[in-house]
Amino acid sequence: MAKALDEFPHLPLAHLPTPLAEMRHLRDELRARGARNIPRLFIKRDDCTGLATGGNKTRKLEYLLGEALEEGCDTIVTTGALQSNHARQTAAAAAVAGLSCILVLFDTVPYKAAAYRRSGNLLLDRILGAEVRVEDADADAVKIFGALFEEIKAKGGKPYFVPVGGSSATGSLGYANAYLELADQLDALGLDQSVLVHASSSGGTQAGLVAGAQLRGAGPAIAGINVYRKDNAAMAESIHALASKTAALLETPSPAQGSIDLDGGFLGEAYGLPTQEMKDAVELVARMEGVLLDPVYTGKGMAGFIRQIMAGKYAQKEAAVFLHTGGSSGLFAYEEEFTAG
Ligand SMILES: *Cc1c(COP(=O)(O)O)cnc(C)c1O
């Protein structure tokens, strides 16, 4: 017998279930552009998880903060890029839990617009009361975190470290749970031949979904769009490893080797750097559906989703669902991309 998700420590943070909405206008538009055999298109609104503008990290933080509280920790420490959506949601989750939060943000994205360094998520981190420490891209992370934990302990505090993107096996439980939630929503609509497509980065979302599919045995296929790493095969490998760890926590069998579907064609130059296809996808979905995507993850993810549909990848499916993982606060950091011309 598999272990039930409600046996893990858990702090409720998200508004669940998130809505599953149909994208009829986008489908009509893709048909007008010549796509044939398009399944029904849906969007799973995990941007509406409700915590400080929402996003996918909130589901992971329910389990991570649950563990932190159970261990009696009082200071949440996490890390990411300057415009990390994960850092912003962690700051909000710590506020809800009544814990301190220190964000160590590395200046790794070579995007030089002024707004990137002061607006978007960075602004919200400060409003949410987190202590923000910015480090150079090449700073020694091991040394920095070692010194930070000593500093917290010297003041009598107890730190809890949340890895990049909340992507530990514990964090990924949030997406095993999301998989069960979505599969039930699709069942209620009578759609049993479906696929879920999403932007994949630190891997906890895809790993959790895959573990959820192992747990449930039936439900939508899962297809990630790589927005993070040039080496697509290595990234698929690490997602498989994390999915296996998550499955082990849930006492359910590991996914088959080589079963991770990850499309490496939409990253562009690097993580966090805009692509023309991203901009087109953000504007198209805003204008067709009134839904705001983001420049780093869901814009590139949606570009992949659209191109896969145009190419007939899902012609055999009844429904293709895009998982909106959030991030629209990041649009303000990239305002120049959308105001020129
Ligand atoms: C973090 C993030 C992702 C990727 O999720 P991972 O679990 O890190 O792969 C996708 N979209 C948005 C908006 C994110 O903030």
PDBQT file of the ligand as one rigid body, heavy atoms in Angstrom, charges set to zero:
ROOT
HETATM    1  C1  LIG A 401       9.820  27.605 -10.618  1.00  0.00    +0.000 C 
HETATM    2  C2  LIG A 401       8.875  27.823 -11.737  1.00  0.00    +0.000 A 
HETATM    3  C3  LIG A 401       8.674  26.834 -12.719  1.00  0.00    +0.000 A 
HETATM    4  C4  LIG A 401       9.441  25.557 -12.781  1.00  0.00    +0.000 C 
HETATM    5  O1  LIG A 401       9.137  24.675 -11.732  1.00  0.00    +0.000 OA
HETATM    6  P1  LIG A 401      10.276  23.657 -11.242  1.00  0.00    +0.000 P 
HETATM    7  O2  LIG A 401       9.607  22.849 -10.210  1.00  0.00    +0.000 OA
HETATM    8  O3  LIG A 401      11.399  24.511 -10.708  1.00  0.00    +0.000 OA
HETATM    9  O4  LIG A 401      10.742  22.866 -12.418  1.00  0.00    +0.000 OA
HETATM   10  C5  LIG A 401       7.753  27.071 -13.711  1.00  0.00    +0.000 A 
HETATM   11  N1  LIG A 401       7.070  28.235 -13.756  1.00  0.00    +0.000 NA
HETATM   12  C6  LIG A 401       7.239  29.212 -12.840  1.00  0.00    +0.000 A 
HETATM   13  C7  LIG A 401       6.460  30.460 -12.988  1.00  0.00    +0.000 C 
HETATM   14  C8  LIG A 401       8.149  29.037 -11.795  1.00  0.00    +0.000 A 
HETATM   15  O5  LIG A 401       8.322  30.025 -10.900  1.00  0.00    +0.000 OA
ENDROOT
TORSDOF 0
